[in-house]
Structures are given as structure tokens and as C-alpha cells.
Amino acid sequence: MEQGAVFVAGATGYVGGRLVPLLLTRGYTVVAVARSPGKLSARPWGGHPALRILPGDVADKASLEAAMQGCQAAFYLVHSMGAGGDFAKADRLAASNMAQAAQAAGVGRILYLSGLGDDAPGLSEHLRSRSEVGRILSEGPVPATVLRAAVILGSGSASFEIIRALVERLPIMITPSWVRTRCQPIAITNVLGYLLGCLENPATAGLTLDIGGPDIITYDELFHIYARAAGIRAPLILPVPFLSPRLSAFWVNCVSPVPAHLVRPLIEGLKNEVVCHDRRILDLVPQKLLGCEEAIASALSEMTWPAATCCHDAGVPCAPARLSEAASCPAEWTRAGDAPFAGGTMFRADYAAILATTPAHVWDAVRRIGGLTGWYAGDRLWRLRGFVDKLLGGPGHGRGRRDPEHLVEGDSVDFWRVLVAEPEQRLLLLAEMKIPGAAALDLRLAPKDGGTELLLLTTFQPRGLLGLAYWWLMWPAHGLLFPAMLKNIAQAAGARVTEGPRQLAQRPDA
């Protein structure tokens, strides 16, 4: 690896996905690791000659050490909230791995983006975990720069998308007392400016620094500033004393596209005042700071397709481990379930049709699936399923898609995640909705009989009796929905169906 390379852990995330292209434009060689490297390769900058994409996981110290060889500095932009479960424990392990691997690889510096908040008994679990990670890195053998930020204002950030959804969808808000908590938001452009500035200023090594914008405001003031910047009527805000953070998180999850496992820790953190007390960063890395209204206006103007990054990008890295022995190759999970003699269960519902057109024309319709286009059959049922998923704490149907025309590996499509997107050949989606098991939807295209054979293959691995009941409850709907999807994809492709749709007794790759 070239001397002077910069390592980035968390390049698939919201901040990391914006930092990497900036580093590349500044002339750095960047080494980025991901559990699913294809997600990075599919980005617009994924083929940059100065970018090295390597497989790695912060839970695997050896993979980090191997990837960081020859790097002078390392950005650590990882947190485990999106994975659910005991994210604090996972973050402790990952931070310890990072510190030890950086020392073993000879890295000179670590730069970490943390969260603001005084380390006091009332600190939320999320902010306490971010602070703990900063402490682990700072006490490690490699000098660490810890930047502590509050609300990040930028199109696609979890905090911003929650604000956007609340103000634009709720004319009246019945809120808990946290709406009067003070915070110091910062624009994503300023966050990136501080990260780059600290990398290029050796004097920041070993320091913990607060970063924030010029405005110190309450959350209800922030809602009004958003409304003003968006040119819409400000909501009527009615604070009440009896709403708990858990209940607040439930209704915020219902009205916003941000998944529950992100909403809950973020909402619980709103009770803590997050204001900069240490202002050394202003002298160490001078830059023009955007006020809240200017930052929000900038975020609202970022309506290009595809969006640079969003809070949905990290997603589920691969299929659940029980579905596949090859967790590093998620596309294989649908063929790698338990052997029948092991007692595992794998349900399939597979359909095929032959269309009188080329794979290119069929792919033109397939790649638009989801989002505003819909699912080519039963859209009301899909939306109802998304509503139920939201109530259960899943991502729901509101995530839509990053780009209405193109799909790449790692994209979210409503409550699905793209695992494989091979133009004119295959689209494999993994379900991220709340279901008692794991499910995949696989659309495959291949030339046949002068036209195109379109396969719609579905796989479901149930979890317990509830999973078995779920499959058989949905079975009648599948028999109506999936053939209709094939017919409507053909119609969208402007093609005649010459054979089928028919149900397959045996999967082609079985």
C-alpha cells in the first residue's frame, strides 16, 4: 500500500460516504473496508484509481490490521445503532479492535466522529456509547482526534429526515418536554470540513473537540426554522409532560422514514442538552459555519438523483448468519440454507414467463421496481404491509429509493435491500421488514426462444411456529400477486407474454 494512504471505516455510512470522495478529490489514496465491498464499488466514485476497496469488519481485528497496512491515518466513522441489539457492547468491541489494529499496522492517527453530551448519569445510552468509544480510542496506543457533534443537518441524515417528516407531515405536534432542550446543530458540509481539517492539522492529534454551528436553539425553534426554510406553515407544537421517550419514538417512527432502531436511541438522546463548551476547533480548523436556516436550505436544495448518501445506506450488511455459511457473500444465501436432514425449512414460490422482447427492455422495467413505480401488482397491499411494518418498528414503505431510474448493490427499495443488481441479468432483494424469518425476492432475466425468460423466485426461511404460520397465511396472496407482477412487468416493458406465467416445480439452480 502506498505511503500516505488514508483508511476509512464506515465508508458505506452517511458521513463516510461523503468523506471518501472528498478525500479522493484532495489527492489522497483511500483504503475503504466494507462487509459487502460491492456496495462501495457501486458508488459513483467506486472505480476511482486512488481508491482501494477491501473486505473487512470492525468486529474482525485481523481484517482491520491487514487493510490498514501502510496507512498514515484512519477515520473511524462507525456505530452499531443500525444493527439493533446491544449496540453499546458491539461498539466497545469494535473500538478496541480499531485501536489495537491501528497500532499493529503502524497507523499514526485515528480520527473519530462522536456525539456531544456531558458524561453524566442522565446521559442517553446512545450518547454514552459514543462517548465510551471516544474514550477507548483516546486511551489507546495511537493518538486519536475525537470530534463531538450534535444534530447533523444534511439531506439524508437520520436527524434531518426525522425533522423533515415531523414538520412536513404533522400540522399539530403533541410533544414531550424535550422540544425545549437546547442543541447546537451543524451542517454536514461543516462536519466534513472539520474532519478534513483535523486530518491536515497535526496539532489536533490527541484532542477531544466539540464541533457545532453558530446557532444554539431549542428543538421547537429548529422545527420552526425548518418550516421557514421550506416555505411551509410551521406546526403548532404542544408540549406535554406525560409523553415518555419510548412513546415519542413510536410515533416518530410511524411518521418518518427513519427505521425504529435508529429513531429510539436518537429520541432518547433529545433529553440531553448538546451544546459546545470547548471552542478550540474554531482556531484549529477555521471555516465558514452555516447557520441552521442556511444549512436546512442547502439540504433541501440537494434534491439531485442519486442522493449523495442517506441514513438508509448502511442497512443490513448481509443475510442473517443462520441462512448462510458464507456471510461475506450475501447473494449466496438463498441457495445455502440448512440441509433437509438438519431439520431446516426453506419455502419457495417460483414463477416464470417468457416475454417477446430483449433482456435490455425487460431490465428497463425491472430496475424501476418499488418507490414511485410501485411493485407492479397489489400496490395497496404493499402499502398496507408497509404500514403494519412501521407499527412493528420496521422500516416501512416510506424509504422509497435513492434513484428512480437505477439500482446498485446496497440501495434500499422501500422495505427491501439490494444485494445484487446485474443489468439485464438479475436483481436480488433481501427483506428488511419485520417478519418471523428471512425472505428474498430474486428477479432473473435470460435470453430464451428469441425473447427473454423472466423468473420471479422467492425464498422464505421461517423462524419458529410464527414463521410457519406467516408463510401459509401469505401463500394464497403469493399465488395471485407474483404472476400478476410478471404480467405487469411485461406490460411496462412493452412486451407480449408468449408463455406463462407459470409456477415452477423446481428452481433452475436447485
C-alpha positions as CSV (number, residue, x, y, z in Angstrom):
1,M,0.0,0.0,0.0
2,E,1.2,3.5,-0.9
3,Q,2.7,5.5,1.9
4,G,0.4,8.3,3.0
5,A,-2.8,6.4,2.3
6,V,-5.9,7.2,4.5
7,F,-8.0,4.4,5.9
8,V,-11.8,4.8,6.3
9,A,-14.0,2.5,8.4
10,G,-17.7,3.3,7.8
11,A,-17.5,4.3,4.2
12,T,-20.9,2.9,3.5
13,G,-22.5,5.2,6.1
14,Y,-23.9,8.7,5.8
15,V,-20.8,10.7,6.7
16,G,-18.2,8.2,5.4
17,G,-19.9,8.0,2.0
18,R,-19.4,11.8,1.6
19,L,-16.0,11.9,3.1
20,V,-14.4,9.4,0.8
21,P,-15.0,11.3,-2.5
22,L,-13.7,14.5,-0.8
23,L,-10.5,12.7,0.2
24,L,-10.1,11.5,-3.3
25,T,-10.6,14.9,-4.8
26,R,-7.9,16.2,-2.4
27,G,-5.4,13.8,-3.8
28,Y,-5.4,11.2,-1.1
29,T,-5.2,7.5,-1.6
30,V,-8.1,6.0,0.3
31,V,-8.5,2.5,1.7
32,A,-12.1,1.7,2.5
33,V,-13.3,-1.5,4.1
34,A,-16.8,-2.9,4.0
35,R,-18.5,-6.1,4.9
36,S,-20.1,-6.0,1.4
37,P,-17.4,-4.4,-0.8
38,G,-19.8,-4.4,-3.8
39,K,-21.8,-1.6,-2.0
40,L,-18.8,0.7,-2.3
41,S,-17.8,-0.5,-5.8
42,A,-21.3,0.6,-7.0
43,R,-20.9,4.1,-5.8
44,P,-20.2,6.8,-8.5
45,W,-16.6,7.1,-7.1
46,G,-16.2,3.3,-6.6
47,G,-13.9,3.0,-9.6
48,H,-11.6,5.8,-8.7
49,P,-7.9,4.8,-9.3
50,A,-6.8,6.1,-5.9
51,L,-9.5,4.0,-4.1
52,R,-8.8,0.6,-2.7
53,I,-11.9,-1.3,-1.5
54,L,-11.2,-4.3,0.8
55,P,-13.4,-6.7,2.7
56,G,-13.3,-6.1,6.4
57,D,-15.4,-5.8,9.5
58,V,-14.7,-3.8,12.7
59,A,-15.7,-6.9,14.6
60,D,-12.7,-8.7,13.0
61,K,-9.5,-7.2,14.2
62,A,-7.3,-9.2,11.8
63,S,-9.2,-7.8,8.7
64,L,-8.7,-4.2,10.1
65,E,-5.0,-4.8,10.6
66,A,-4.5,-6.2,7.1
67,A,-6.4,-3.3,5.5
68,M,-4.6,-0.6,7.4
69,Q,-1.1,-1.6,6.4
70,G,0.7,1.4,5.0
71,C,-1.9,4.0,6.0
72,Q,-0.8,7.1,7.8
73,A,-4.2,8.0,9.3
74,A,-7.5,6.3,9.9
75,F,-11.1,7.6,10.1
76,Y,-13.4,5.7,12.4
77,L,-17.0,6.6,11.3
78,V,-18.8,3.5,12.7
79,H,-21.5,3.0,15.2
80,S,-23.7,-0.1,15.7
81,M,-27.1,1.5,16.3
82,G,-28.3,0.4,12.9
83,A,-27.6,-3.3,13.8
84,G,-30.0,-3.3,16.7
85,G,-29.4,-5.4,19.8
86,D,-26.8,-4.4,22.4
87,F,-25.1,-1.7,20.2
88,A,-23.1,-0.4,23.2
89,K,-21.4,-3.8,23.6
90,A,-20.8,-4.1,19.9
91,D,-19.3,-0.6,19.8
92,R,-16.9,-1.3,22.7
93,L,-15.6,-4.4,20.9
94,A,-15.2,-2.6,17.6
95,A,-13.4,0.4,19.1
96,S,-11.0,-1.9,21.0
97,N,-10.3,-3.7,17.7
98,M,-9.7,-0.5,15.9
99,A,-7.2,0.8,18.5
100,Q,-5.2,-2.4,18.6
101,A,-5.3,-3.0,14.8
102,A,-4.1,0.6,14.1
103,Q,-1.2,0.1,16.4
104,A,-0.2,-3.2,14.8
105,A,-0.5,-1.7,11.3
106,G,1.6,1.3,12.2
107,V,-1.1,3.9,11.7
108,G,-0.1,7.4,13.0
109,R,-3.5,8.8,13.9
110,I,-7.2,7.9,14.4
111,L,-10.0,10.4,13.7
112,Y,-13.4,9.7,15.2
113,L,-16.8,11.4,14.9
114,S,-18.6,11.2,18.2
115,G,-21.6,12.8,19.8
116,L,-22.0,15.8,22.1
117,G,-23.2,15.4,25.6
118,D,-21.8,15.6,29.1
119,D,-20.9,12.3,30.6
120,A,-23.4,12.4,33.4
121,P,-25.8,9.9,35.0
122,G,-28.7,11.2,32.8
123,L,-26.9,10.7,29.5
124,S,-28.8,8.6,27.0
125,E,-27.5,5.1,26.1
126,H,-26.7,6.3,22.6
127,L,-24.6,9.3,23.6
128,R,-23.0,7.4,26.4
129,S,-21.9,4.7,23.9
130,R,-20.5,7.3,21.5
131,S,-18.6,8.9,24.4
132,E,-17.3,5.5,25.5
133,V,-16.0,4.7,22.1
134,G,-14.1,8.1,22.1
135,R,-12.6,7.2,25.4
136,I,-11.4,3.8,24.3
137,L,-9.8,5.3,21.2
138,S,-8.2,8.2,23.1
139,E,-6.8,5.8,25.7
140,G,-5.4,3.5,23.1
141,P,-1.8,3.4,21.8
142,V,-2.5,5.5,18.7
143,P,-3.2,9.3,19.1
144,A,-6.9,9.9,18.4
145,T,-8.8,13.0,17.5
146,V,-12.4,12.9,18.7
147,L,-14.9,15.3,17.2
148,R,-18.2,15.6,19.1
149,A,-21.2,16.8,17.2
150,A,-24.9,17.2,17.9
151,V,-27.6,17.2,15.3
152,I,-26.2,17.0,11.8
153,L,-28.2,19.0,9.2
154,G,-27.9,17.4,5.8
155,S,-30.2,15.8,3.3
156,G,-30.4,12.1,4.2
157,S,-29.1,12.3,7.8
158,A,-31.2,10.5,10.3
159,S,-31.7,13.6,12.4
160,F,-32.6,15.8,9.4
161,E,-35.0,13.2,8.0
162,I,-36.9,13.0,11.3
163,I,-37.2,16.8,11.4
164,R,-38.3,16.9,7.8
165,A,-41.0,14.2,8.4
166,L,-42.3,15.8,11.6
167,V,-42.6,19.3,10.2
168,E,-44.0,18.4,6.8
169,R,-46.5,15.7,7.9
170,L,-47.8,17.0,11.3
171,P,-49.6,20.3,11.4
172,I,-50.0,19.8,15.1
173,M,-47.4,18.1,17.3
174,I,-48.1,16.9,20.8
175,T,-44.6,16.6,22.1
176,P,-42.8,15.8,25.4
177,S,-40.7,18.4,27.2
178,W,-37.6,17.6,25.1
179,V,-38.7,20.1,22.5
180,R,-37.4,22.8,24.8
181,T,-33.9,21.2,25.2
182,R,-31.1,23.3,23.8
183,C,-28.9,21.9,20.9
184,Q,-26.3,23.2,18.6
185,P,-26.8,21.8,15.1
186,I,-24.1,21.6,12.5
187,A,-24.3,21.4,8.7
188,I,-22.9,18.2,7.1
189,T,-20.6,20.4,5.0
190,N,-19.0,21.8,8.2
191,V,-18.7,18.3,9.7
192,L,-16.7,17.2,6.6
193,G,-14.7,20.4,6.7
194,Y,-13.7,19.6,10.3
195,L,-12.8,16.0,9.5
196,L,-10.6,17.0,6.6
197,G,-9.1,20.0,8.5
198,C,-8.2,17.8,11.5
199,L,-6.5,15.3,9.2
200,E,-4.4,18.1,7.8
201,N,-3.6,19.8,11.1
202,P,-1.3,17.7,13.2
203,A,-2.0,19.9,16.2
204,T,-5.4,18.3,16.6
205,A,-3.9,14.9,17.3
206,G,-4.8,13.6,20.8
207,L,-7.6,16.2,21.3
208,T,-11.3,15.8,22.0
209,L,-13.0,18.8,20.3
210,D,-16.6,20.0,20.2
211,I,-18.0,21.0,16.8
212,G,-21.2,22.8,16.2
213,G,-22.7,25.6,14.1
214,P,-23.2,29.2,15.1
215,D,-26.8,28.7,16.5
216,I,-27.8,27.4,19.9
217,I,-31.5,26.8,19.8
218,T,-34.3,24.5,21.1
219,Y,-35.8,21.7,19.1
220,D,-39.1,23.5,18.7
221,E,-37.2,26.5,17.4
222,L,-35.5,24.2,14.9
223,F,-38.8,22.9,13.7
224,H,-39.9,26.5,13.0
225,I,-36.6,27.3,11.2
226,Y,-37.2,24.2,9.0
227,A,-40.7,25.4,8.1
228,R,-39.4,28.8,7.2
229,A,-36.6,27.5,5.1
230,A,-39.0,25.1,3.4
231,G,-41.6,27.7,2.8
232,I,-44.4,25.9,4.6
233,R,-46.6,26.6,7.6
234,A,-44.9,25.9,10.9
235,P,-46.6,23.2,13.0
236,L,-48.5,24.0,16.2
237,I,-46.3,22.5,19.0
238,L,-48.0,21.5,22.2
239,P,-45.5,20.2,24.8
240,V,-47.0,17.8,27.4
241,P,-45.3,16.3,30.5
242,F,-46.5,12.7,30.2
243,L,-45.0,11.5,26.9
244,S,-42.1,9.1,27.5
245,P,-39.1,8.8,25.1
246,R,-40.3,5.3,24.2
247,L,-43.8,6.5,23.2
248,S,-42.3,9.5,21.4
249,A,-40.0,7.2,19.5
250,F,-43.0,5.1,18.5
251,W,-45.0,7.9,16.9
252,V,-41.8,9.4,15.3
253,N,-41.1,6.1,13.7
254,C,-44.6,5.9,12.4
255,V,-44.4,9.3,10.6
256,S,-40.8,9.3,9.4
257,P,-38.9,7.0,7.0
258,V,-36.1,6.5,9.6
259,P,-36.2,3.0,11.0
260,A,-37.1,2.4,14.6
261,H,-33.7,1.1,15.6
262,L,-32.3,4.5,14.8
263,V,-35.2,6.5,16.0
264,R,-35.4,5.2,19.5
265,P,-31.8,5.9,20.6
266,L,-31.9,9.3,18.9
267,I,-35.2,10.3,20.6
268,E,-33.9,9.2,24.0
269,G,-30.9,11.4,23.5
270,L,-33.0,14.5,22.9
271,K,-33.5,14.9,26.7
272,N,-29.8,15.8,26.9
273,E,-28.5,19.3,26.2
274,V,-25.9,19.1,23.4
275,V,-24.1,22.4,23.3
276,C,-20.4,23.1,22.5
277,H,-18.4,24.1,25.6
278,D,-14.9,23.7,24.1
279,R,-14.4,26.0,21.2
280,R,-10.7,25.3,20.3
281,I,-11.8,23.9,17.0
282,L,-12.6,27.4,15.7
283,D,-8.9,28.3,15.8
284,L,-7.5,24.9,14.8
285,V,-9.7,24.5,11.8
286,P,-11.2,27.8,10.7
287,Q,-14.1,27.7,8.2
288,K,-17.4,29.4,7.4
289,L,-20.1,27.9,9.6
290,L,-23.6,27.7,8.2
291,G,-26.4,28.8,10.5
292,C,-29.4,26.4,10.8
293,E,-31.6,28.1,8.3
294,E,-28.8,28.2,5.7
295,A,-27.9,24.6,6.4
296,I,-31.5,23.4,6.1
297,A,-31.9,25.4,2.8
298,S,-28.8,23.8,1.5
299,A,-30.1,20.3,2.5
300,L,-33.5,21.0,0.8
301,S,-31.7,22.1,-2.4
302,E,-29.9,18.7,-2.5
303,M,-32.6,17.0,-4.5
304,T,-30.4,15.5,-7.1
305,W,-30.6,11.9,-8.2
306,P,-28.9,9.9,-6.9
307,A,-28.6,11.5,-3.5
308,A,-25.0,11.5,-2.2
309,T,-25.7,9.4,0.9
310,C,-28.6,8.8,3.3
311,C,-29.2,7.2,6.7
312,H,-30.6,4.0,4.9
313,D,-27.3,3.3,3.2
314,A,-25.6,1.1,5.8
315,G,-28.6,-1.2,6.1
316,V,-28.2,-4.9,6.7
317,P,-24.7,-5.9,5.5
318,C,-25.6,-9.5,4.6
319,A,-28.1,-12.2,5.2
320,P,-28.5,-13.5,8.7
321,A,-25.8,-15.9,9.6
322,R,-28.2,-18.8,10.1
323,L,-29.1,-18.5,6.4
324,S,-25.7,-18.9,5.0
325,E,-22.3,-20.2,5.9
326,A,-20.9,-17.6,3.5
327,A,-21.8,-14.4,5.3
328,S,-19.3,-12.5,3.3
329,C,-21.2,-13.4,0.1
330,P,-24.8,-12.4,0.8
331,A,-26.0,-13.2,-2.7
332,E,-25.5,-16.9,-2.0
333,W,-27.8,-17.2,1.0
334,T,-30.8,-18.3,-1.0
335,R,-29.0,-21.4,-2.0
336,A,-27.2,-22.1,1.2
337,G,-29.9,-22.9,3.8
338,D,-29.8,-25.8,6.2
339,A,-29.7,-29.2,4.5
340,P,-33.1,-31.0,4.8
341,F,-31.6,-33.7,7.0
342,A,-30.6,-30.9,9.5
343,G,-34.2,-30.1,10.1
344,G,-34.0,-26.7,8.4
345,T,-37.0,-25.4,6.5
346,M,-36.9,-23.3,3.3
347,F,-40.0,-22.3,1.5
348,R,-40.1,-21.2,-2.1
349,A,-42.6,-19.8,-4.5
350,D,-41.2,-19.5,-8.0
351,Y,-42.8,-18.3,-11.3
352,A,-41.6,-17.9,-14.8
353,A,-42.8,-16.2,-18.0
354,I,-41.3,-15.7,-21.5
355,L,-41.5,-12.2,-23.0
356,A,-41.3,-11.3,-26.6
357,T,-38.5,-8.7,-26.2
358,T,-34.9,-8.4,-25.3
359,P,-33.4,-8.6,-21.8
360,A,-32.5,-4.9,-22.1
361,H,-36.1,-3.9,-22.5
362,V,-37.2,-6.1,-19.6
363,W,-34.5,-4.8,-17.4
364,D,-35.6,-1.3,-18.1
365,A,-38.9,-2.2,-16.3
366,V,-37.3,-4.4,-13.5
367,R,-34.8,-1.7,-12.5
368,R,-37.6,0.8,-11.7
369,I,-39.4,-1.5,-9.3
370,G,-40.5,0.0,-5.9
371,G,-40.6,3.6,-4.9
372,L,-42.9,5.7,-7.1
373,T,-43.2,3.0,-9.7
374,G,-44.6,0.5,-7.2
375,W,-44.4,-3.3,-7.3
376,Y,-46.3,-4.0,-10.5
377,A,-49.2,-5.6,-8.6
378,G,-51.1,-5.2,-5.4
379,D,-49.6,-1.8,-4.5
380,R,-52.3,-1.2,-1.9
381,L,-51.4,-4.4,-0.3
382,W,-47.7,-3.5,-0.3
383,R,-48.5,-0.1,1.3
384,L,-50.7,-1.8,3.9
385,R,-47.9,-4.2,4.6
386,G,-45.5,-1.2,4.9
387,F,-47.9,0.5,7.4
388,V,-48.0,-2.7,9.6
389,D,-44.2,-2.9,9.4
390,K,-43.9,0.6,10.6
391,L,-46.2,-0.1,13.6
392,L,-44.0,-3.1,14.4
393,G,-40.8,-1.0,14.3
394,G,-39.6,-1.9,10.8
395,P,-38.5,0.5,8.0
396,G,-42.0,0.6,6.4
397,H,-42.8,1.6,2.9
398,G,-41.7,5.2,3.1
399,R,-38.0,4.8,2.4
400,G,-38.6,4.7,-1.3
401,R,-35.4,4.5,-3.3
402,R,-32.4,6.7,-3.9
403,D,-32.7,6.9,-7.7
404,P,-35.9,6.3,-9.6
405,E,-34.1,5.0,-12.7
406,H,-31.1,3.0,-11.4
407,L,-30.4,0.4,-8.7
408,V,-27.0,-0.6,-7.4
409,E,-25.9,-3.0,-4.7
410,G,-26.7,-1.7,-1.2
411,D,-29.6,0.5,-2.2
412,S,-32.8,0.5,-0.1
413,V,-36.0,-0.1,-2.0
414,D,-39.0,0.5,0.3
415,F,-38.5,-2.3,2.9
416,W,-36.1,-4.3,0.8
417,R,-32.3,-4.1,0.4
418,V,-30.5,-4.7,-3.0
419,L,-28.0,-7.5,-2.6
420,V,-27.3,-8.0,-6.4
421,A,-28.1,-5.7,-9.3
422,E,-26.6,-7.1,-12.5
423,P,-28.1,-5.2,-15.5
424,E,-30.1,-7.4,-17.9
425,Q,-29.5,-10.4,-15.7
426,R,-30.5,-10.3,-12.0
427,L,-32.0,-8.2,-9.2
428,L,-31.8,-9.8,-5.8
429,L,-33.6,-8.2,-2.9
430,L,-33.4,-9.1,0.8
431,A,-36.4,-8.2,3.0
432,E,-35.7,-5.8,5.9
433,M,-39.3,-5.7,7.1
434,K,-40.3,-7.2,10.4
435,I,-41.1,-10.8,9.7
436,P,-40.8,-14.0,11.6
437,G,-37.9,-15.3,9.4
438,A,-35.9,-14.1,6.5
439,A,-37.1,-13.5,2.9
440,A,-35.6,-12.7,-0.5
441,L,-37.1,-11.7,-3.9
442,D,-35.0,-12.7,-6.9
443,L,-35.8,-11.5,-10.4
444,R,-33.7,-13.1,-13.2
445,L,-33.5,-12.5,-16.9
446,A,-32.1,-14.6,-19.6
447,P,-32.5,-14.9,-23.4
448,K,-34.7,-17.8,-24.5
449,D,-36.6,-18.7,-27.6
450,G,-35.9,-15.4,-29.3
451,G,-37.2,-13.5,-26.3
452,T,-36.5,-13.2,-22.6
453,E,-37.3,-15.6,-19.8
454,L,-38.2,-13.7,-16.7
455,L,-38.0,-15.6,-13.4
456,L,-39.5,-14.4,-10.1
457,L,-38.0,-16.5,-7.4
458,T,-39.0,-16.1,-3.7
459,T,-37.4,-17.7,-0.7
460,F,-38.5,-17.7,2.9
461,Q,-36.8,-19.3,5.9
462,P,-39.3,-19.3,8.8
463,R,-38.4,-18.7,12.4
464,G,-40.4,-20.8,14.8
465,L,-44.1,-21.6,14.6
466,L,-45.0,-18.0,13.9
467,G,-42.8,-18.1,10.8
468,L,-44.6,-21.2,9.6
469,A,-48.0,-19.6,10.2
470,Y,-46.8,-16.4,8.4
471,W,-45.8,-18.3,5.2
472,W,-49.0,-20.3,4.9
473,L,-51.1,-17.2,5.7
474,M,-49.5,-15.3,2.8
475,W,-49.5,-18.3,0.4
476,P,-52.8,-17.5,-1.3
477,A,-51.8,-13.9,-1.8
478,H,-48.5,-15.0,-3.4
479,G,-50.3,-17.2,-5.9
480,L,-52.2,-14.1,-7.2
481,L,-49.6,-11.5,-6.7
482,F,-46.5,-13.0,-8.3
483,P,-48.0,-14.0,-11.7
484,A,-49.6,-10.5,-11.9
485,M,-46.2,-8.9,-11.2
486,L,-44.7,-10.8,-14.2
487,K,-47.6,-9.8,-16.5
488,N,-47.3,-6.1,-15.5
489,I,-43.5,-6.1,-15.8
490,A,-44.1,-7.3,-19.4
491,Q,-46.6,-4.6,-20.0
492,A,-44.2,-1.9,-18.6
493,A,-41.5,-3.3,-20.9
494,G,-43.9,-3.1,-23.9
495,A,-43.7,-6.8,-24.4
496,R,-46.1,-9.6,-25.2
497,V,-46.1,-12.6,-22.9
498,T,-45.6,-15.7,-25.1
499,E,-45.5,-18.3,-22.4
500,G,-46.7,-18.3,-18.8
501,P,-46.7,-17.0,-16.2
502,R,-46.4,-20.5,-14.7
503,Q,-45.3,-21.8,-11.4
504,L,-42.1,-23.7,-11.4
505,A,-42.0,-27.1,-9.7
506,Q,-38.2,-27.0,-9.4
507,R,-35.9,-24.0,-9.1
508,P,-33.5,-23.7,-12.1
509,D,-30.3,-23.6,-9.9
510,A,-31.6,-26.3,-7.5
